[in-house]
């Protein structure tokens, strides 16, 4: 049976609301792919806070290597030139590196 991946995105919801949404969709694992998992406005989503607020039947894992805010060194050749936003080019370059594909 194929697995389904749901995205949570940026949220101002309470942890209780999000846990209800996760449970309603039978989600048992939450993978955090943010490079910098912290928020001053919404501290319930901070890397050190979120795992302690989740029920024991929903696991939390942080995979920093999948996160954004990547930079390609200047003058480095790249096949990812179609993006109009430089940060998208940088992220596409990063996703082709061994650390992102492992």
C-alpha positions in Angstrom: 0.0 0.0 0.0 1.5 3.4 -0.9 2.1 5.9 1.8 0.6 9.4 1.8 2.5 12.5 2.8 0.6 15.4 4.2 2.1 18.9 4.7 1.5 21.0 7.7 3.0 24.3 6.6 3.2 27.4 8.7 0.4 27.5 11.2 -1.0 29.7 14.0 -3.3 26.9 15.1 -3.1 25.6 18.7 -1.3 22.3 19.2 -4.6 20.7 20.2 -6.2 21.7 16.8 -3.2 20.3 14.9 -3.2 17.1 16.8 -6.9 16.6 16.0 -6.1 17.2 12.3 -3.2 14.7 12.4 -5.4 12.1 14.1 -8.3 12.7 11.8 -5.9 11.8 8.9 -4.3 8.9 10.7 -0.9 10.6 10.8 1.5 8.9 13.2 4.8 10.6 12.3 5.5 14.3 12.1 8.7 15.1 10.1 10.0 18.6 10.6 12.0 19.8 7.5 12.7 23.3 8.6 16.4 24.4 8.7 15.6 26.7 11.5 12.7 25.2 13.5 11.9 28.2 15.7 9.3 30.9 15.8 9.0 33.9 18.1 5.3 34.4 17.2 4.3 30.8 17.5 6.6 29.1 20.0 4.4 26.0 20.1 6.2 25.1 16.8 9.7 25.4 18.1 12.0 22.3 17.8 12.4 22.1 21.6 8.7 22.6 22.4 6.8 20.7 19.7 7.9 17.1 20.6 7.0 17.6 24.2 3.4 18.7 23.3 2.6 15.8 20.9 0.8 12.7 22.2 2.9 9.6 22.5 1.2 8.0 19.5 2.6 10.7 17.1 6.4 10.7 16.7 8.4 13.8 15.9 11.6 13.8 13.8 13.7 16.8 12.7 15.5 16.3 9.3 17.4 19.6 8.9 19.0 18.5 5.6 15.6 18.7 3.9 15.0 22.3 5.0 15.3 25.5 3.0 17.5 28.6 3.2 20.3 27.1 1.2 23.0 28.9 -0.7 25.0 28.0 -3.7 28.5 29.5 -3.7 28.9 32.3 -6.2 30.4 31.2 -9.6 29.3 27.6 -9.0 27.8 26.1 -12.1 24.2 25.1 -11.7 21.6 23.4 -14.0 18.8 25.1 -11.9 18.6 28.5 -13.7 14.9 28.5 -14.6 13.8 29.9 -11.2 13.2 33.6 -10.9 13.9 33.6 -7.2 17.5 32.9 -6.3 16.6 31.0 -3.1 14.6 28.5 -5.2 17.7 27.9 -7.3 19.8 27.4 -4.2 17.4 24.9 -2.8 17.2 23.0 -6.1 21.0 22.8 -6.1 21.0 21.6 -2.5 18.4 18.8 -3.3 20.9 17.4 -5.8 23.7 17.0 -3.2 24.6 13.8 -1.5 23.5 15.1 2.0 20.0 15.8 0.7 19.6 12.5 -1.2 20.8 10.2 1.5 
